[in-house]
Amino acid sequence: MFQRTLRRLSIINSVVFLLIFLTFGAVLYGYVAYRLFDKVDDAMRFKAENFKIVNGRAILPGRVRFLFDPRIIILVRDSQGRVTSSFPSEVAELERLAALASQVDAGKVHISEVDSHAYRLISLPYRYEENVLQTERGPIVVKDVIAVSIVDSEVALLRNLFMIIVSGLVIGMLIIIMAGYYLARRAMVPIQAAWEKQQQFVADASHELRTPLAVIKSNAELMLRHPDHTIEDESIRVTNIVREVRRMTRLVADLLTLARADANQSELQLGAVSLSELVDAVSEQFKPLAQLEGHTLTVAVYEQLELVGDRERLYQLLVILLDNAVKYTPPPGHILITGVRQGSHILLTVEDSGQGIPPEDLPRVFDRFYRGDKARSREKGGTGLGLAIAKWIVEKHGGKIWVESKVGVGTKFSVLLPVKFIKRV
């Protein structure tokens, strides 16, 4: 699947690069051609406009004659459309030029190529009152003035430019294909990583759901074998079923939370939150459980900590961190919660004296379904999704979360939250 996508992306990238190259070449060629011929056209037009008849003779002012391209020749066309004279009069091959001039419409530019020579012609109506020109063949009435210029050098330059562009395109095709393939592979890296992560997530979710379903199924089948038993007789199996149903309920709720987070469908209900009061409330809830497990729970928040956030999500964050600390700290243990203001942020820490996390597991503690000691985690009722949800809550608030741990010493989770809400896209 990814190979097909990689090929498609490579082709798309290569086509895009090719179109960019072709567009650049076409624009460059068109601009050079425009600049070359625009200069020639201006010179021809200026020379044709300044051609005039004085006392029956054709003249051009000296500045016009020598200021512009000497390649420009002036032809005159009479009222019957015949080219009868030229300026200068000693022009060779007048008949060939006259044949070309006969194809030119008034006011338009015409391009012709004859005997490997390129000609550019422009016809303008004669604009002066005296319009009778005396020639060897007799007087003629001038109707149009046609300027002719040989543009072999300009055409040769454009041909060379075209060959350079084509050669560059041929040579650049290999580079274009390589660049397209490289960019496609770069683009595929996050796509493939996301796909693999999704596949792993689905596999882990299926595994986590299969276990409680198997327990429920086996206990229910055992109960069906003894239809005469009372509920009291089957209390152990009923308890097992209820426990697994509760575990599945938590797991499905966590999965739904993460699914909504991935789809960006979970919006925070923002408001003013007293984090110090929230810490006190959650810690009071966990103190009986901590005492039951043989732990001491200490809160060291000595100042009023307020921020803009989602109270329910921040409550969930504290529950996750404290729940982990209580579950994975062997008795007798100590759990410490601290909170301090640091400039425009609040630093919250939850530290325990538990078994610690091995260094190789630290980079993955926030991954979904990742648990260092899976057997112990299942025994404690963990789903492996709590810290992933905690990370999402913190990042959704524009904050950061990290963990420090040493095996046999304990673990410390730190959360840095902005006082003013910072939206993360």
N, C-alpha and C positions, 0 to 999 in steps of 0.2 A: 504493500500500500504506500509506504513512504518513498519507495523508489519511483513509483509512478508520479507521486506528488513532486518529488525532486526533479524529475524530468520536465514536468509541466512548468514548474517555477523557473528552471534553467532556460526553457524555451521562451517563456514570457519575459524574463530579464534580458535575454539576448535580443529579442525583438524590440524591446524598449530601447536598449542601447543602440541597436541598428537604426531605429527611427530617429533617435536623437542625432546620431552621426549623419544620417541622410538629410535631416532638416538643417543641420549646421552647414553641410556641404552645399545644399541648395541655396540657403540664404547667402553664404559666402559667394557662390558663383553668381547669383542674381545681383548682389550688391556691386561686385567688381564690374559685371557687364553694364549695369546701370551707370556707374560712375564713368566708365570708359566712353560709352556711346552718348551719355548725356553731354559730356564735354564736346564731342564731335558735333552733336545736333545743335548745341548752342552756337558753335562757330559757324555752321552751315546756315542756320537761321539768321544770324546777325549779318552774314555776308550777303544773303539773298535779300534781306530787308533794306540793305543800304545800296543795292544795285539800282542805278537810275540812268535815264537817258537825258542827255543835255545836247541840244542842237543836233539831234539825230545820231549822236554817238553814245556808246555804252561806256560808263565810267564807274569807278569805285574810288572813294576817298583813300588817300595814301595810308592813313592809319588803319583802315579796314583791310586794305590789300596785304599789308605786311604784319599786322598785329596777330592775325590768326593763321591757322594751318594752311600752308601753301598748297597742300594736296587738294584743296577744295576748288572745284570748277563750277562756274555759273553757266547754265544753259537757259535759253529763252524759248518760250513756246507761244506761237501766234494764236489768233482767235479760232483757227481751224484745228488746233491741237497738234500742229507740226513743230518739231524742234528745228529751228533754222539757223541758230547762231550760238556761239559760245564766248565765254570770257574767262581767260585770255583766248584770243582768236586762233592762236597757233596750236590748239589742242589736237593731239593725234587721236586717231580712232574715234572721230566725232560721230560716225554712223553707229558704232556700237553703243556709245553713250546715249545717242538719240533714241535707239531702240529700247534701252532701259528706261529712259525718261518717259516714253510713251505709256508705260505701265503705271506711272505714278499718279494717284489721285490728288487733287488740290488739297493742301493742308495736312497731308499725311506723310509718314515716313515709310520708305520702301527699301527692302534689302534684297540684293541680287548677287549671285555668284556666277561669273562667266570666265572660262579659261583659267581656273584656279585663282581668280582674283575676286575679292569681295568688295561690293560697292554699297554705299548707303546714300539714299537720295531723299530729298525733301522738297516739296512743291509749295510755293507761296504765291498768292495773287500779286500782280504788280500794282503798286499803290500810288504811283506818281501820275500827275496830269499828263505830262509829255510822254507818250507811249509809242511813238513812231520811231523805229530804229532803222537807220540806213545801213544796208548790207550790200555785198557784191551782187546779190541776186535782186536787189531792189528794196524798197521800203517795206517793212512789215509792222503790223500792229502787235505789240507785246501784250499778252494776256497773263501769262504765268512766268515766274522765275523759279528755276529748279537748281538747287545746289547739290553737287555730286562730290562724294569723297571716297577715296579708296581706303578701306579699313583692314588691309591684310594684317598689319601688325597687331591690331586689337583682336581680330579673330584668332590669330596665332597664339596670342597670350591666353585667350579664353580656352582654346583647345588644350594648351599645356596645363592650365589650371584644372580643367576637367579630367585630364589624364592623372594629374596628381591626386585629385579627390578619389577617383576610381581606384588607383593603386593603393592609396591609403585605406580605402574601404576593404579591398581584398586582403591586404596585410592585417588590417585591424580586425577582420572577422574572427581570427583565431583568438585575439585578445578579448574581443567581445564575448565569444563563447566561454572562454575561461572565466572572465569576470562574472558572466551570468551564472555559471555553475558555482562559483565561489560564493556569490551573494545568496544563491538558492540554498546552499549547504548551511550558511550562517543563519538564514531564516528558518531552516528546518530544525535547528538545535533546540530552541525553546518549544517548538511544536511537538517534537518527538519526546522531549522531557515531560511536557504536560500530558501527552498521551500515555506514556509509561506510568506516570504518577496516577493518572485516572484509572488505568488498568489495575495497578496495585491497590488503589483505594477500593475498587469494586471487588477484587479478590478478597481483601481483608474484611470488607463489610459482609460478604457472603459467608466467610469463615466464622465471623463473630456471631452472625445470626443463626448459622447452622447449629452451633453448639447448644444454645438454650432451647432451640426447637427440638433437638434430639433428646434433651433431658425431659422436656414437657411430653414428648411423644412416648418415650419409654415409660415414664411414670403413669401416664394415662392408660397405656396398654396393660400395665400391671394391675391397675385398679379395675379394668374391665374383666380381668380373669376371676375377680372375686366380687360378683355383683351383690352377694349377700352381706358384704362387710359394711359397717357403718363408717361415717366420716371420721369418727374417733379412731377406728381401726386403721384407716388410711391417712391419718394426720401427717405422717412423715412425708408421704408422697404428695399430698396436697400442699404441704409447706414448700417442698422442692419446686412444684409447679408455680406457686405464687412468687417465690424468689426469682425464678427464671423469667417470669412475665415482667416483674419489676425491672429486672436487668435489661430485658429487651426494650421496655418502654424508655428507659434512660438512653439506651443505645440509639433507638430510632429518633428520639428527640435531638440527640447530639448530631446525628447524621443530617437531620432536617436543618439544623442551625448552620452546619457547614455547607450544605447544598445551597441554601439561600445566600450565604456569604459569597460563595463562588459565583453565583448568578447576580451578585450585587443587588439583591432584593431586600436585604435587611438594612433598614434605615434606623439611625439612632434617634431616640426621643430625647432631645437635648434640653437641659435645664441646669439651674444652679444646684450643685451637689456638695454637701459637706462630707468630704472623704474621711475626716476624723470621726464623725458620728457613724458613718457607714462601717468603718473598721471596728468601732466599739460594738455595734449591733451584731456583726458577723462573729466577732470573737466571743461575745456572750453566748451566742448560739452553739459555738464549738467547744466551749469550756467543759461542759458536762461530758462530752464525748472524749475530749482529751484526758480528763481525769479518769474516765473509765478505762482508757488505754494505758494509764499510768504516766501521763505526760503533764508537764506544767506549761501553761500558755500565758505568755507575757506580752502586753501591749505597751509600746514605748512611743506614743504619739502625744507630744506635750504642747502642741500649738494647733490653732484652728486652721485646717487645710480645706480650702474650698476651690472648686473648679467648675468648668462648664462641661457637662457630659451626660451620659445616659445612666441614670441611677440603677436601673435593673441590670444592665450589662456590667457595670462596675461591681455591683453586688455579686453577680455570677462569677466575675473574675476573682474576687476575694474568696468565695466559697471553693473554687477550684484549687487555688493555691493552698488554702488551709486544709482542705480535704486531703490533698497529696501529702502535706507535711504530717498530718495525724496518722494516715494509713501506713506510710513508709518509714516511720521512726520507731525503732524497737524500744520498748520500755526498759528502764525509765528514761524518758527523753524530755528535751526542752525545746519549745517553739517560741520564737521571738518575732513580733511584728513591729516594724518601725516606720515612721513617716516624717519627712522633713521637707521644708520649702527650700528649693534651690533656684533662686532667681525667678524666672517665668515658668518654672516646672515644679512638680512635686515628685519626690523620690520615695517610693514605697518598697519595703523589703519584707520578705517572709523567709526566716532562717530556721533551720531545724538541726538537731544533733543526730540525724538518722544515719543510715548505712552509707549514704553518698552514692554518687553516680560515677561509673567508670569513665575515664577520659575518652575512650572510643565511642561511648554512647552520648556524650554531651552534644555533639553537633546535630543529633537526631531527636533530642527530647521533645521538640515541638512538632515533629512529624506525626501525621495521623496514624493511629493504630500502633505506634511504636512504643514498646514497653521493654525495659531492660530485663526484668525478671518476669516473664510472661505468666509462669505458674503462680507466683506470689501475687501478681497483679489481678489475675482472675479470682484468686482466693479472696482478695480484698474487694472484689466487685468492680474493678476498674475496666473501662472500655478502651483506653488508649487514645481518647479524643479530647480529654479535658484540657491539656496544655495547648493543643492545636486551637481550640476555641479561645483559650486565654490569650494566645498570641494574636488572633484575629480581633478580639475586643480591644486590646491595647493599640494595635496598628490602626484600627478604625477610629480611635480617638486621637490619632496623630502622635502616638508615643512609641516607646521602645521597651522590650522585655528581654532579659538575658539571665543566664544561670551560671553560678559558680559552685563547684562541688569538689569534694575530696573524699575518696573512699575511706570509710571508717571514722570520718570526722563530722560530715554533715553536708547539707545543701542549702544554697541561698539563692532565692529568686528575687530579682530586682526589676521594678517597673518604674519607668520615667514617663510621667504624663504632663502635657502642657496645661497650664492654668486656663488659658483661652483656647477654645477648640480650634484645631487645625485640621481641615478636611483633607483626607488622602484620597486621590483618584484611584 
